[in-house]
Amino acid sequence: MIEVQGLHKRYGGRVALDQLDFAVPEGEIFGFLGPNGAGKTTTIRILATLTPADGGTATIDGVRIDRQPYAVRRLIGYMPDFFGVYDRLSVVEYLDFYAGCYDVPAARRQRVTAELLELVDLADRAGDDVDSLSRGMKQRLCLARALVHEPRVLLLDEPASGLDPRACLEMQELIRELRRMGKTILISSHIVPEVEELCTWVGVIDAGRMVEIGPKAEVLDRVAGARRLRIELARADEARTEAARRLLLGWPGVLDVEERGAGLVATVDAGLQAHELLGGLVKAGMDVSAFSPVEADLSDVFLRLTERDA
């Protein structure tokens, strides 16, 4: 649905995008992850036809962005990271105005506006001034604005930015509902838990290049690589913890050991037998209170792929 090949963008002496390649399949929620300044917003602005690329190509549903920008705008709904609203309009007037901008026939606007307000749970605020809405409500209204012309693809730049936990959950559920309605959704974010909870595909950008991409589960398996085990000691103190760390580092198949919270996390190769390691710890007099595998998560993947910044 979205295909990007060799995308390049420079601002003065700084390279924002460096031969960026990726594709987003139809019907997926694509999490576009990266540190601040990695090139996420630049990429989205190019896809939204707002910023020209210096090189490379990008297509949405087979339509070249640089050759048919107006056709692309019919296909996409764009929600920027910093949205503007017309505070003196009512909620229904605001959506009606944007529906008119997209040439939605006057006879259909009332129905479209009512359906969208129902979708984003703002039907009871239709007559209120936009200025009276909370930040979370304004975010949902701006998402409704991006939907007035029934786009097939949504480009959402930091959609949960500045929202409280309840508003974040409401936004996530709304995005899931849009996927169920057949939309392909690209979400740009640097908030890893948000992406992990919501997205089906993941792409990690760093310094203008895509460093990893694929279905979320496959990316986790591929990047996480080695297994990890968490070990906690009863009555742990600095001396006991250091003794356990040294023993673990000397064990065949243990690749690395780090302190994590109240315990140790050992990175081990695939051939290591966990029960033998546990037995060795106990035999050495280590009072082990917890011993369990650590499931890979997207935060670990993100840190590994962008460790240059860390």
C-alpha positions in Angstrom: 0.0 0.0 0.0 2.9 2.4 0.9 6.2 1.9 -0.9 9.3 4.0 -0.4 12.6 3.4 -2.4 15.8 5.3 -2.0 14.2 8.4 -0.4 16.7 11.2 0.3 16.3 14.5 1.9 18.8 17.1 3.0 18.3 20.3 5.0 21.4 22.5 4.4 24.3 20.4 5.5 22.3 17.9 7.4 21.0 14.7 5.9 17.5 13.9 7.2 16.8 10.8 5.0 19.6 8.7 3.6 18.4 6.3 0.9 15.3 5.3 3.0 13.6 2.0 1.9 10.4 0.4 3.3 7.0 -0.9 2.5 3.7 -1.0 4.4 1.3 -3.8 3.5 -2.4 -3.0 3.1 -4.5 -3.3 6.2 -1.7 -3.1 8.7 -1.0 -0.7 11.6 2.6 0.2 10.9 4.6 1.6 13.9 7.3 4.0 12.6 9.7 4.1 15.5 12.9 6.2 15.9 14.7 8.6 18.2 13.9 12.3 17.9 15.6 13.7 14.8 15.8 10.3 13.1 13.7 11.4 10.1 10.1 10.2 11.0 8.3 13.6 10.5 10.3 14.3 7.4 9.2 11.0 5.9 5.5 11.5 6.8 5.6 15.1 5.4 7.0 13.7 2.1 4.3 11.0 2.0 1.7 13.6 2.8 2.9 15.7 -0.3 3.9 18.6 1.9 7.7 18.3 1.6 9.4 17.4 -1.7 12.1 14.7 -1.6 15.5 15.4 -3.0 15.7 11.9 -4.5 14.1 8.5 -4.5 10.4 7.5 -5.1 7.4 7.0 -2.9 4.0 5.6 -3.9 0.7 5.1 -2.1 -1.6 2.5 -3.6 0.5 2.6 -6.7 0.3 6.4 -7.2 3.6 8.3 -7.4 3.6 11.1 -4.8 5.9 13.4 -6.9 3.8 12.9 -10.1 0.2 12.9 -8.9 0.2 14.8 -5.5 -3.5 15.7 -5.8 -4.5 12.0 -6.4 -2.4 11.0 -3.4 -4.2 13.6 -1.2 -7.5 11.8 -2.0 -6.0 8.6 -0.8 -4.5 9.8 2.5 -5.7 11.3 5.8 -2.9 13.2 7.5 -2.8 14.1 11.2 0.3 16.1 12.0 2.1 16.1 15.4 1.1 19.7 16.0 -2.5 20.3 14.9 -4.3 23.5 14.4 -7.9 24.1 15.1 -10.3 27.0 14.4 -11.3 27.7 18.0 -14.3 29.9 17.2 -16.0 27.3 15.1 -18.3 24.7 16.6 -17.3 21.1 16.4 -19.8 20.4 13.6 -18.8 23.5 11.7 -15.2 22.5 11.9 -15.8 19.2 10.2 -18.2 20.6 7.8 -15.6 23.2 6.7 -13.0 20.5 6.0 -15.6 18.3 4.2 -16.2 21.2 1.9 -12.4 21.6 1.3 -12.4 18.0 0.1 -15.4 18.6 -2.2 -17.8 16.4 -0.2 -21.2 17.3 -1.6 -23.3 19.5 0.6 -26.1 16.9 0.7 -23.7 14.4 2.2 -21.8 16.6 4.7 -24.4 16.4 7.5 -24.4 12.6 7.4 -20.6 12.3 7.1 -20.1 14.7 10.0 -22.6 12.9 12.2 -21.0 9.5 11.5 -17.5 10.8 12.2 -18.5 12.4 15.5 -20.2 9.2 16.5 -17.0 7.3 15.6 -14.7 9.5 17.7 -17.2 9.7 20.5 -17.9 13.5 20.2 -21.5 13.4 19.1 -22.6 15.0 22.3 -20.2 17.9 21.8 -21.3 18.7 18.2 -22.6 22.2 19.0 -19.7 23.1 21.4 -16.9 25.5 20.4 -13.7 23.7 19.5 -11.9 25.9 22.0 -13.9 24.3 24.9 -12.6 20.8 24.2 -9.9 19.0 26.2 -6.7 18.1 24.4 -7.8 14.5 24.0 -11.0 15.6 22.5 -9.2 17.9 20.1 -6.9 15.0 19.1 -10.0 12.9 18.3 -11.6 15.8 16.4 -8.4 16.2 14.3 -8.5 12.5 13.5 -12.1 12.8 12.4 -11.0 15.7 10.2 -8.5 13.4 8.5 -11.3 11.0 7.7 -13.9 13.4 6.1 -13.0 12.2 2.6 -12.9 8.5 3.4 -9.2 8.0 2.8 -7.7 4.5 2.5 -4.4 5.4 4.2 -3.9 7.3 7.5 -0.6 9.0 8.3 -0.6 9.8 12.0 2.4 11.7 13.4 2.6 11.2 17.2 -1.2 10.8 17.7 -0.9 10.3 21.5 1.5 13.2 22.1 0.6 15.0 25.3 -2.4 12.8 26.1 -3.2 11.5 29.6 -3.4 7.7 30.1 -7.1 7.5 29.6 -7.1 9.6 26.4 -4.2 7.4 25.1 -6.2 4.3 25.6 -9.2 5.9 23.8 -7.0 6.9 20.9 -5.6 3.4 20.6 -9.0 1.8 20.6 -10.1 4.3 17.9 -7.1 3.4 15.7 -7.9 -0.3 16.1 -11.4 0.3 15.0 -10.2 2.2 11.9 -8.1 -0.8 11.0 -11.2 -3.0 11.3 -12.8 -0.6 8.9 -10.1 -1.5 6.3 -7.7 1.4 6.7 -3.9 1.1 6.4 -2.4 3.1 9.2 1.2 4.5 9.6 1.9 5.8 13.1 5.1 7.8 13.8 6.2 7.7 17.4 9.1 7.6 19.7 7.0 6.2 22.5 7.9 2.5 22.4 5.1 1.0 24.6 2.5 2.8 22.5 3.7 1.2 19.4 4.2 -2.3 21.0 0.6 -2.3 22.3 -1.0 -1.1 19.1 1.0 -1.9 15.9 1.1 -5.1 13.8 4.1 -4.1 11.8 7.2 -2.2 13.0 9.9 -0.2 11.3 12.8 1.4 13.1 14.5 4.4 11.6 17.8 5.8 12.8 19.8 8.6 11.2 17.6 8.6 8.2 17.9 4.9 7.4 15.5 2.0 8.0 17.5 -0.4 10.3 14.8 -3.0 10.8 11.3 -3.7 9.5 8.7 -6.5 9.5 5.8 -8.0 11.4 6.2 -7.1 15.0 6.7 -10.7 16.2 9.3 -11.4 13.6 11.2 -8.2 14.4 11.2 -9.2 18.1 12.6 -12.7 17.3 15.1 -11.5 14.8 16.7 -8.7 16.8 16.4 -10.1 20.3 18.5 -13.1 19.1 20.1 -14.6 22.2 17.9 -15.8 25.2 17.9 -14.0 28.4 17.4 -15.3 32.0 16.5 -13.3 35.1 18.0 -14.4 38.4 17.1 -13.0 41.8 18.8 -13.8 45.0 17.2 -13.9 48.5 18.8 -11.5 50.9 20.7 -10.0 48.1 23.4 -7.4 48.9 26.3 -5.9 46.9 28.7 -8.7 47.7 26.3 -11.6 47.0 25.2 -9.9 43.8 28.8 -9.4 42.6 29.7 -13.1 43.4 26.7 -14.3 41.4 27.6 -12.0 38.5 31.2 -13.4 38.4 30.0 -17.0 38.6 27.6 -16.4 35.7 30.2 -14.7 33.6 32.4 -17.7 34.0 29.8 -20.2 33.0 30.1 -21.6 29.4 27.4 -20.2 27.2 26.7 -17.0 29.3 27.5 -14.1 27.0 26.7 -11.1 29.2 25.3 -10.2 32.7 23.8 -7.0 33.8 22.1 -5.7 36.9 18.4 -5.0 36.3 16.4 -3.7 39.2 16.7 -6.1 42.1 18.2 -8.9 40.1 20.6 -10.0 37.3 19.8 -10.6 33.7 22.1 -13.1 31.9 22.2 -13.2 28.1 22.9 -16.8 27.1 23.4 -18.7 23.8 20.9 -21.1 22.4 22.8 -24.2 23.6 22.9 -23.4 27.2 20.8 -25.6 29.5 19.0 -23.4 31.9 18.5 -26.1 34.6 22.2 -26.8 34.6 22.9 -23.1 35.2 20.4 -23.0 38.0 21.9 -26.1 39.6 25.4 -24.5 39.4 24.2 -21.4 41.2 22.6 -23.4 43.9 25.6 -25.7 44.3 27.8 -22.6 44.6 25.8 -21.5 47.6 23.7 -18.9 45.8 20.3 -18.5 47.5 18.2 -18.2 44.3 14.7 -16.9 44.9 13.6 -16.4 41.3 14.9 -17.9 38.0 12.9 -17.2 34.8 13.2 -16.4 31.1 12.9 -12.8 30.0 10.6 -12.2 27.1 11.9 -9.8 24.5 10.0 -6.6 24.1 10.1 -3.7 21.7 12.0 -1.4 24.1 14.9 -3.8 24.1 14.8 -4.0 20.3 14.6 -0.2 20.0 17.6 0.3 22.3 19.7 -2.3 20.4 19.0 -0.8 17.0 19.5 2.8 18.1 22.4 2.3 20.6 24.5 4.9 18.7 22.2 7.5 20.2 22.2 5.8 23.6 
